[in-house]
């Protein structure tokens, strides 16, 4: 119903802001990633929004980008994940990080977020598989094949950083097998 707000930023009280739109003040809950990028109080602000109507409340959630809002909408569709949990997840990880965790099926990254347990993390990975990365325009961030995803996961499990593992994946042939790909990636990383 309310898709976007443009007005003057009236108050900033994390995680809530007040946006004054021609004399009407809207209380909007935002993830911390959006909150940190807001202008100073008294300046103009535009937020994309998601409106939730419950039996006991009407709540407005705001986002700096369409990608954040779409990720939020995907998250709240999952059983057991409400708006507060989705905001917490978006506050603790960027959209690209969430999409990458889903692509690599890395529940360890999700469990580090307050309010996300092991079962919830596994449910998120299962439900979001194939939904986040393509919708958010991140094709270059996720591995192109299942074999590459397995190679990446193996390198991460061996203690290499995400950046190192991604760099080791780039020169590999697209049709490489998992075991051969791991060997080639380890050789590249050893240099």
Backbone torsions as a table, in degrees:
resi	resn	phi	psi	omega
1	UNK	NA	-53.1	175.6
2	UNK	-103.5	110.6	-174.4
3	UNK	-99.1	-23.7	-177.3
4	UNK	-157.2	142.6	175.0
5	UNK	-121.7	133.4	172.2
6	UNK	-129.7	125.5	-179.1
7	UNK	-174.7	-157.7	-179.6
8	UNK	-98.7	134.5	178.2
9	UNK	-74.2	113.7	-175.6
10	UNK	-89.3	-44.5	-178.7
11	UNK	-144.5	154.3	175.0
12	UNK	-132.3	105.5	175.8
13	UNK	-131.0	96.4	-172.2
14	UNK	-51.1	136.6	-1.7
15	UNK	-92.1	19.2	-176.0
16	UNK	-109.7	144.4	174.1
17	UNK	-128.5	158.9	175.9
18	UNK	-115.5	121.1	179.5
19	UNK	-110.0	119.2	179.8
20	UNK	-90.5	113.2	179.7
21	UNK	-111.9	94.7	179.3
22	UNK	53.9	47.5	175.6
23	UNK	91.8	-7.2	176.7
24	UNK	-107.7	121.9	-178.5
25	UNK	-95.5	123.3	178.7
26	UNK	-104.5	125.3	173.4
27	UNK	-85.2	124.9	-175.0
28	UNK	-128.8	126.5	173.7
29	UNK	-86.5	132.7	-178.0
30	UNK	-129.4	150.8	172.5
31	UNK	-69.1	157.6	-177.4
32	UNK	-63.1	-29.4	177.7
33	UNK	-61.3	-37.3	175.7
34	UNK	-75.4	-42.5	-176.5
35	UNK	-56.7	-44.7	-177.3
36	UNK	-66.9	-21.1	-178.5
37	UNK	-99.6	8.1	179.2
38	UNK	-74.8	151.0	175.3
39	UNK	-73.3	178.8	179.8
40	UNK	-70.3	157.7	176.5
41	UNK	-58.2	135.7	-178.7
42	UNK	98.0	-11.5	179.6
43	UNK	-96.5	164.6	179.4
44	UNK	-74.0	143.9	179.7
45	UNK	-143.2	147.2	174.2
46	UNK	-126.3	128.0	178.6
47	UNK	-127.1	134.0	168.7
48	UNK	-78.5	141.4	-172.5
49	UNK	-127.1	162.2	172.0
50	UNK	-132.2	123.4	-174.9
51	UNK	-101.7	126.8	-179.5
52	UNK	-118.5	126.7	176.2
53	UNK	-111.4	121.5	176.4
54	UNK	-118.3	172.9	179.4
55	UNK	-59.9	-37.1	-174.7
56	UNK	-108.0	-0.1	-177.0
57	UNK	-163.6	157.9	169.6
58	UNK	-121.1	119.0	-172.3
59	UNK	-120.8	144.3	179.7
60	UNK	-120.7	127.4	179.2
61	UNK	-113.6	135.4	-176.3
62	UNK	-119.5	151.4	-176.1
63	UNK	-142.8	146.9	-179.8
64	UNK	-77.6	-26.4	-176.5
65	UNK	-134.2	158.2	177.7
66	UNK	-65.4	-33.1	178.5
67	UNK	-63.1	-42.1	177.3
68	UNK	-63.0	-44.5	-178.9
69	UNK	-64.6	-41.4	179.5
70	UNK	-65.3	-41.0	177.2
71	UNK	-62.3	-42.2	177.3
72	UNK	-58.2	-46.5	-179.3
73	UNK	-64.3	-38.4	176.6
74	UNK	-65.6	-40.7	-178.1
75	UNK	-65.6	-43.6	-176.1
76	UNK	-74.2	-10.1	174.1
77	UNK	-75.4	-16.4	-176.3
78	UNK	-82.7	132.4	179.7
79	UNK	-58.4	129.7	179.2
80	UNK	89.5	-3.8	178.3
81	UNK	-113.8	110.1	178.7
82	UNK	-97.4	-179.5	-179.7
83	UNK	-58.7	-38.8	-179.7
84	UNK	-64.4	-43.3	178.5
85	UNK	-64.9	-41.1	179.0
86	UNK	-63.1	-41.9	177.1
87	UNK	-63.4	-41.4	178.8
88	UNK	-61.0	-42.9	179.6
89	UNK	-64.3	-44.3	179.2
90	UNK	-70.3	-25.1	176.9
91	UNK	-75.1	-33.4	-176.8
92	UNK	-87.9	-23.2	-178.4
93	UNK	-139.5	145.3	173.9
94	UNK	-74.5	165.1	-179.8
95	UNK	-60.3	-41.6	179.4
96	UNK	-63.9	-37.5	178.3
97	UNK	-66.3	-40.3	178.5
98	UNK	-65.3	-45.8	179.5
99	UNK	-60.5	-39.2	179.3
100	UNK	-68.1	-42.4	177.9
101	UNK	-60.9	-38.3	178.5
102	UNK	-68.6	-44.1	-179.0
103	UNK	-62.9	-36.0	-179.0
104	UNK	-95.8	-0.2	-179.0
105	UNK	54.2	47.5	-177.1
106	UNK	-99.6	89.2	-178.5
107	UNK	-71.4	-22.5	-179.8
108	UNK	-59.5	-35.8	179.3
109	UNK	-70.9	-36.0	-178.7
110	UNK	-73.3	-35.4	-177.4
111	UNK	-65.1	-21.9	179.9
112	UNK	-71.0	-14.7	-179.7
113	UNK	-81.9	130.8	178.0
114	UNK	-57.3	132.7	179.3
115	UNK	92.7	-5.6	179.3
116	UNK	-109.2	110.4	177.0
117	UNK	-93.5	-179.6	-177.0
118	UNK	-61.9	-44.8	-178.7
119	UNK	-66.3	-41.1	178.6
120	UNK	-64.5	-41.5	179.3
121	UNK	-61.6	-43.9	179.6
122	UNK	-65.4	-38.8	177.6
123	UNK	-64.2	-42.0	177.8
124	UNK	-59.1	-46.5	-178.7
125	UNK	-62.0	-40.9	-179.2
126	UNK	-68.2	-48.2	-175.8
127	UNK	-71.0	-32.8	-175.5
128	UNK	-90.2	-8.9	-177.1
129	UNK	-57.3	124.1	179.1
130	UNK	82.6	-2.3	-177.1
131	UNK	-103.0	-38.6	-173.0
132	UNK	-79.8	-57.7	-171.4
133	UNK	-56.9	-51.0	-178.4
134	UNK	-65.3	-40.1	-178.0
135	UNK	-66.1	-27.5	-174.8
136	UNK	-99.6	7.4	175.7
137	UNK	66.8	42.5	-179.7
138	UNK	-117.7	43.2	-175.0
139	UNK	-62.9	-31.3	-178.3
140	UNK	-76.4	-14.3	-175.2
141	UNK	-84.9	-32.5	-177.5
142	UNK	-93.4	150.8	176.8
143	UNK	-60.8	146.8	-175.0
144	UNK	-75.3	-31.0	-177.1
145	UNK	-129.0	167.3	176.8
146	UNK	-63.4	-37.2	179.2
147	UNK	-62.7	-43.3	178.7
148	UNK	-65.5	-35.9	177.2
149	UNK	-63.9	-40.1	178.4
150	UNK	-66.7	-40.3	178.3
151	UNK	-63.0	-45.7	178.9
152	UNK	-59.9	-45.6	179.7
153	UNK	-61.1	-40.4	179.3
154	UNK	-64.0	-42.3	179.7
155	UNK	-65.8	-39.8	177.4
156	UNK	-64.6	-39.2	179.1
157	UNK	-66.1	-28.2	178.8
158	UNK	-80.4	-2.5	174.9
159	UNK	102.0	2.7	177.4
160	UNK	-76.3	149.0	178.7
161	UNK	-72.2	162.9	179.2
162	UNK	-59.1	-41.3	-178.8
163	UNK	-64.3	-45.1	179.1
164	UNK	-63.1	-43.6	-178.4
165	UNK	-64.9	-42.3	178.3
166	UNK	-62.7	-41.5	179.7
167	UNK	-64.3	-36.9	179.3
168	UNK	-71.1	-26.1	179.9
169	UNK	-75.1	-32.9	-172.9
170	UNK	-54.2	-48.8	-176.0
171	UNK	-77.1	-6.7	-177.5
172	UNK	-70.4	143.8	174.9
173	UNK	-62.1	146.5	-176.7
174	UNK	-64.4	-29.0	-176.1
175	UNK	-98.8	17.5	-177.9
176	UNK	-69.8	145.2	176.0
177	UNK	-76.7	166.7	-175.6
178	UNK	-64.4	-52.3	-176.1
179	UNK	-65.3	-41.6	178.3
180	UNK	-66.8	-39.1	179.1
181	UNK	-64.0	-39.9	177.9
182	UNK	-63.7	-43.7	179.2
183	UNK	-60.3	-47.0	-179.5
184	UNK	-64.1	-41.6	-180.0
185	UNK	-64.9	-41.5	179.5
186	UNK	-65.4	-37.6	176.5
187	UNK	-63.2	-42.5	179.3
188	UNK	-64.6	-38.5	-179.7
189	UNK	-72.8	-26.5	-179.0
190	UNK	-74.3	-18.6	-178.0
191	UNK	-70.1	NA	NA
